[in-house]
Amino acid sequence: MLTQIINGRIFTPQGWLNEGSVLIRDGKILEVTNCDLALIGARMIDAKGMYIVPGFVCMHAHGGGGYDFTECTPEAFRTAVHTHLKYGATSIFPTLSSSPFDKLHQAAALCEQLMQEPGSPILGLHIEGPYLNPKMAGSQFSGLVKEIEEKEYRELIESTRCIRRWDASPELPGALEMARYLHDHGILVAASHTEAEYDGIKKAYEAGFTHAAHFYNAMPGFHKRREYKYEGTVESVYLTDGMTIELIADGIHLPSTILRLAYKLKGVEHTCLVTDALSCAATGSKESGDPHYIIDNGVCKLADRSALAGSIATSDVLVRTMVKAGIPLGDALRMSSETPARIMGVFDRKGSLQKDKDADILILDKELNIRAVWQAGRLVEEANTLFT
């Protein structure tokens, strides 16, 4: 059936279209047109002057709705994915935090199975660790990080085709060789939980570390050793022109000044927004459900309050945070949809409202709250006022 969304501000790759319509058929965008005349036989959706924008691409989230992806069960995966889907993440790469390799194999098998379902919002698996610098990994990864072993990561990659991203600390022995191998297999390699300085980041980038995970978090900035001053990982990434970054824009992990700085220096094309959400995201609970963490001031912290552990945000929060920080809405939307889609290699079908792409479409009200979600043409979440 043909669906026609009209009477909204449509965000296209060319900018805002104030009068027009989006046509959906068979899970695809049939057309984005400047004509808003009703088509015979089409189901009409009146956006009532609100924003019509592309679905968000979630490339770093550990769970949600009370479930963590490391549980490796269909219920955990489905619930966490659907939780983020309701808040606009129409594409998701489930994140596995540092885990034993038997669990990584289990998660990959499950992910591959779920990806084969028609119209699945799951586009691949993201592994964070276990190859992380122990000094930068923190107590949340205590006992879970390890040295790099070529045999075990090769066996995992060769046993599945669902892994799309792997985060590691580039200063570890064997990390550069691993990055070259992963890059050759079409997998995004991200620097994470690292204290690498400029020479290390430069070598890492040349080897395949083209992305920086949760930028500013779990990495040092400008610092002193005795009487001398040194650049940190942050400055090194800024100086590496082709390297992309992701920001946890939940309004707590990074202040608005740093969000603006990253946006100014790296630009929309090299900056994406991530939740880094934990299982307690979108539960409405004040309890984390894990004795290692507490929820305090709208964020998840280690129980001893020594560090932030992850966010409880959903993708819509990221856009609102960036706009409140002074970033133009169109750029905030691109950093939540187009840029992560490009970074993850799925921009051919995701990340923008264009003809023949998947019909992943959101309606946002003037306060940038989610009012409707279509994922692959299927209406997932709706506001009653749009359909009455």
PEURQUI-V673530 format. One record per pair of residues at least 4 apart in sequence whose C-alpha atoms are under 7 Angstrom apart, sorted by the first residue. I is the first residue (numbers start at 1). J is the second residue. If there is no record, write none. Layout:
BEGIN
I_J ; I_J
END
This chain:
BEGIN
1_25 ; 2_23 ; 2_24 ; 2_25 ; 2_42 ; 2_43 ; 3_23 ; 3_24 ; 3_25 ; 3_42 ; 3_43 ; 3_44 ; 4_21 ; 4_22 ; 4_23 ; 4_24 ; 4_42 ; 4_43 ; 4_44 ; 4_45 ; 5_21 ; 5_22 ; 5_23 ; 5_44 ; 5_45 ; 5_46 ; 5_47 ; 6_20 ; 6_21 ; 6_22 ; 6_36 ; 6_45 ; 6_46 ; 6_47 ; 7_19 ; 7_46 ; 7_47 ; 7_48 ; 7_49 ; 8_18 ; 8_47 ; 8_48 ; 8_49 ; 8_50 ; 8_51 ; 8_52 ; 9_16 ; 9_17 ; 9_18 ; 9_19 ; 9_49 ; 9_50 ; 9_51 ; 9_52 ; 10_16 ; 10_17 ; 10_18 ; 10_51 ; 10_52 ; 10_53 ; 11_15 ; 11_16 ; 11_17 ; 11_52 ; 11_53 ; 12_16 ; 12_352 ; 12_353 ; 13_352 ; 19_34 ; 19_35 ; 19_36 ; 20_33 ; 20_34 ; 20_35 ; 20_36 ; 21_32 ; 21_33 ; 21_34 ; 21_35 ; 21_36 ; 22_31 ; 22_32 ; 22_33 ; 23_29 ; 23_30 ; 23_31 ; 23_32 ; 24_28 ; 24_29 ; 24_30 ; 24_359 ; 24_377 ; 25_29 ; 25_30 ; 26_377 ; 27_358 ; 27_359 ; 27_376 ; 27_377 ; 27_378 ; 28_356 ; 28_357 ; 28_358 ; 28_359 ; 28_376 ; 28_377 ; 29_354 ; 29_355 ; 29_356 ; 29_357 ; 29_358 ; 29_359 ; 30_355 ; 30_356 ; 31_354 ; 31_355 ; 32_354 ; 32_355 ; 46_386 ; 47_386 ; 50_363 ; 50_364 ; 50_365 ; 50_366 ; 51_363 ; 51_364 ; 51_365 ; 52_362 ; 52_363 ; 52_364 ; 53_361 ; 53_362 ; 53_363 ; 54_337 ; 54_351 ; 54_352 ; 54_353 ; 54_360 ; 54_361 ; 54_362 ; 55_88 ; 55_89 ; 55_90 ; 55_337 ; 55_351 ; 55_360 ; 55_361 ; 55_362 ; 56_88 ; 56_89 ; 56_90 ; 56_91 ; 56_315 ; 56_336 ; 56_337 ; 56_351 ; 57_89 ; 57_90 ; 57_91 ; 57_92 ; 57_336 ; 57_337 ; 57_340 ; 57_341 ; 57_351 ; 58_89 ; 58_91 ; 58_92 ; 58_93 ; 58_274 ; 59_92 ; 59_93 ; 59_274 ; 59_340 ; 60_93 ; 60_94 ; 60_95 ; 60_274 ; 60_275 ; 60_276 ; 61_94 ; 61_95 ; 61_275 ; 61_276 ; 61_277 ; 61_278 ; 62_68 ; 62_69 ; 62_94 ; 62_95 ; 62_96 ; 62_276 ; 62_277 ; 62_278 ; 62_279 ; 63_67 ; 63_68 ; 63_69 ; 63_80 ; 63_277 ; 63_278 ; 63_279 ; 64_68 ; 64_80 ; 64_83 ; 64_84 ; 64_277 ; 64_278 ; 64_279 ; 64_280 ; 64_281 ; 64_282 ; 65_79 ; 65_80 ; 65_83 ; 65_279 ; 65_280 ; 65_281 ; 65_282 ; 65_283 ; 66_279 ; 66_280 ; 66_283 ; 67_76 ; 67_79 ; 67_80 ; 67_279 ; 68_76 ; 68_278 ; 68_279 ; 69_76 ; 69_77 ; 69_94 ; 69_95 ; 69_96 ; 70_96 ; 71_76 ; 72_76 ; 72_106 ; 72_107 ; 73_77 ; 74_78 ; 75_79 ; 76_80 ; 77_81 ; 78_82 ; 79_83 ; 80_84 ; 81_85 ; 82_86 ; 84_88 ; 84_89 ; 84_314 ; 85_89 ; 85_90 ; 86_373 ; 86_380 ; 86_381 ; 87_314 ; 87_315 ; 87_316 ; 87_370 ; 88_315 ; 88_316 ; 88_362 ; 88_370 ; 88_373 ; 89_315 ; 90_121 ; 90_360 ; 90_375 ; 91_121 ; 91_122 ; 91_123 ; 92_121 ; 92_122 ; 92_123 ; 93_122 ; 93_123 ; 93_124 ; 93_125 ; 93_126 ; 94_125 ; 94_126 ; 95_125 ; 95_126 ; 95_127 ; 95_128 ; 96_126 ; 96_127 ; 96_128 ; 97_127 ; 97_128 ; 97_129 ; 98_128 ; 98_129 ; 98_130 ; 98_141 ; 98_144 ; 98_145 ; 99_103 ; 99_104 ; 99_130 ; 99_144 ; 100_104 ; 101_105 ; 102_106 ; 103_107 ; 104_108 ; 105_109 ; 105_156 ; 106_110 ; 107_111 ; 108_112 ; 108_125 ; 108_160 ; 108_162 ; 109_113 ; 110_114 ; 111_115 ; 111_124 ; 111_125 ; 111_162 ; 112_116 ; 112_162 ; 115_120 ; 115_122 ; 115_123 ; 119_376 ; 124_162 ; 124_163 ; 124_164 ; 125_162 ; 125_163 ; 125_164 ; 125_165 ; 126_163 ; 126_164 ; 126_165 ; 126_166 ; 127_165 ; 127_166 ; 127_167 ; 128_166 ; 128_167 ; 128_168 ; 129_145 ; 129_167 ; 129_168 ; 130_144 ; 130_145 ; 130_146 ; 131_145 ; 131_146 ; 131_147 ; 131_148 ; 131_168 ; 131_169 ; 132_137 ; 132_145 ; 132_146 ; 132_168 ; 132_169 ; 132_193 ; 133_137 ; 133_169 ; 133_172 ; 133_193 ; 133_194 ; 134_138 ; 134_145 ; 136_193 ; 136_194 ; 136_218 ; 137_141 ; 137_193 ; 138_142 ; 141_145 ; 148_173 ; 148_174 ; 149_153 ; 150_154 ; 151_155 ; 152_156 ; 153_157 ; 154_158 ; 155_159 ; 156_160 ; 163_187 ; 164_187 ; 164_188 ; 165_187 ; 165_188 ; 165_189 ; 166_188 ; 166_189 ; 166_190 ; 167_189 ; 167_190 ; 167_191 ; 167_192 ; 168_190 ; 168_191 ; 168_192 ; 169_191 ; 169_192 ; 169_193 ; 169_194 ; 170_175 ; 170_176 ; 170_191 ; 170_204 ; 171_175 ; 171_196 ; 171_200 ; 174_178 ; 175_179 ; 176_180 ; 176_204 ; 176_207 ; 177_181 ; 178_182 ; 179_183 ; 179_189 ; 179_207 ; 179_208 ; 179_209 ; 180_184 ; 180_207 ; 180_208 ; 181_185 ; 182_186 ; 182_187 ; 182_189 ; 183_187 ; 183_188 ; 183_189 ; 183_208 ; 188_344 ; 189_208 ; 189_209 ; 189_210 ; 189_211 ; 190_209 ; 190_210 ; 190_211 ; 190_212 ; 190_213 ; 191_209 ; 191_211 ; 191_212 ; 191_213 ; 192_212 ; 192_213 ; 193_218 ; 193_219 ; 194_218 ; 194_219 ; 195_219 ; 195_220 ; 195_233 ; 196_200 ; 196_201 ; 196_233 ; 197_201 ; 197_231 ; 197_232 ; 197_233 ; 197_236 ; 198_202 ; 198_231 ; 198_233 ; 198_236 ; 199_203 ; 200_204 ; 201_205 ; 201_236 ; 201_237 ; 202_206 ; 202_240 ; 203_207 ; 204_208 ; 204_209 ; 205_209 ; 205_210 ; 210_243 ; 210_244 ; 211_243 ; 211_244 ; 211_245 ; 212_244 ; 212_245 ; 212_246 ; 213_245 ; 213_246 ; 214_246 ; 214_247 ; 214_248 ; 215_245 ; 215_246 ; 215_247 ; 216_234 ; 219_233 ; 219_234 ; 220_232 ; 220_233 ; 220_234 ; 221_231 ; 221_232 ; 221_233 ; 221_234 ; 221_235 ; 222_230 ; 222_231 ; 222_232 ; 223_229 ; 223_230 ; 223_231 ; 223_232 ; 224_228 ; 224_229 ; 224_230 ; 225_229 ; 231_235 ; 231_236 ; 232_236 ; 233_237 ; 234_238 ; 235_239 ; 236_240 ; 237_243 ; 238_266 ; 244_270 ; 244_271 ; 245_270 ; 245_271 ; 245_272 ; 246_271 ; 246_272 ; 246_273 ; 246_274 ; 247_272 ; 247_273 ; 247_274 ; 248_253 ; 248_273 ; 248_274 ; 248_275 ; 248_276 ; 249_253 ; 249_254 ; 249_273 ; 249_274 ; 249_275 ; 249_318 ; 249_321 ; 249_322 ; 250_275 ; 250_311 ; 250_313 ; 250_317 ; 250_318 ; 250_321 ; 251_255 ; 251_321 ; 254_258 ; 254_259 ; 255_259 ; 256_260 ; 256_325 ; 257_261 ; 258_262 ; 259_263 ; 260_264 ; 260_325 ; 261_265 ; 262_266 ; 263_267 ; 263_268 ; 263_271 ; 266_270 ; 266_271 ; 267_271 ; 268_331 ; 268_335 ; 269_339 ; 270_339 ; 271_335 ; 271_339 ; 272_335 ; 272_336 ; 272_339 ; 272_340 ; 273_318 ; 273_335 ; 273_336 ; 275_311 ; 275_313 ; 275_314 ; 275_315 ; 276_310 ; 276_311 ; 277_281 ; 277_310 ; 277_311 ; 277_312 ; 277_313 ; 278_310 ; 278_311 ; 278_312 ; 280_288 ; 280_312 ; 281_312 ; 281_313 ; 282_312 ; 286_295 ; 287_294 ; 287_295 ; 288_293 ; 288_294 ; 288_295 ; 292_302 ; 292_303 ; 293_300 ; 293_301 ; 293_302 ; 293_303 ; 294_300 ; 294_301 ; 294_302 ; 294_303 ; 295_299 ; 295_300 ; 295_301 ; 296_300 ; 296_301 ; 299_310 ; 299_311 ; 299_312 ; 300_308 ; 300_309 ; 300_310 ; 300_311 ; 300_312 ; 301_305 ; 301_307 ; 301_308 ; 301_309 ; 301_310 ; 302_306 ; 302_307 ; 302_308 ; 302_309 ; 313_317 ; 316_320 ; 316_369 ; 317_321 ; 318_322 ; 319_323 ; 319_332 ; 319_333 ; 320_324 ; 320_368 ; 321_325 ; 322_326 ; 322_327 ; 322_332 ; 323_327 ; 323_328 ; 323_329 ; 323_332 ; 327_331 ; 327_332 ; 328_332 ; 329_333 ; 330_334 ; 331_335 ; 332_336 ; 333_337 ; 334_338 ; 334_339 ; 335_339 ; 335_340 ; 336_340 ; 337_341 ; 337_351 ; 337_352 ; 338_342 ; 338_347 ; 338_351 ; 338_352 ; 339_343 ; 340_344 ; 341_345 ; 341_346 ; 341_347 ; 341_350 ; 341_351 ; 342_346 ; 342_347 ; 346_350 ; 347_351 ; 349_357 ; 349_358 ; 350_357 ; 350_358 ; 358_376 ; 359_374 ; 359_375 ; 359_376 ; 359_377 ; 360_374 ; 360_375 ; 360_376 ; 360_377 ; 361_373 ; 361_374 ; 361_375 ; 362_372 ; 362_373 ; 362_374 ; 363_370 ; 363_371 ; 363_372 ; 363_373 ; 364_368 ; 364_369 ; 364_370 ; 364_371 ; 365_369 ; 365_370 ; 365_371 ; 371_382 ; 371_383 ; 372_381 ; 372_382 ; 372_383 ; 373_379 ; 373_380 ; 373_381 ; 373_382 ; 374_378 ; 374_379 ; 374_380 ; 375_379 ; 375_380 ; 384_388
END
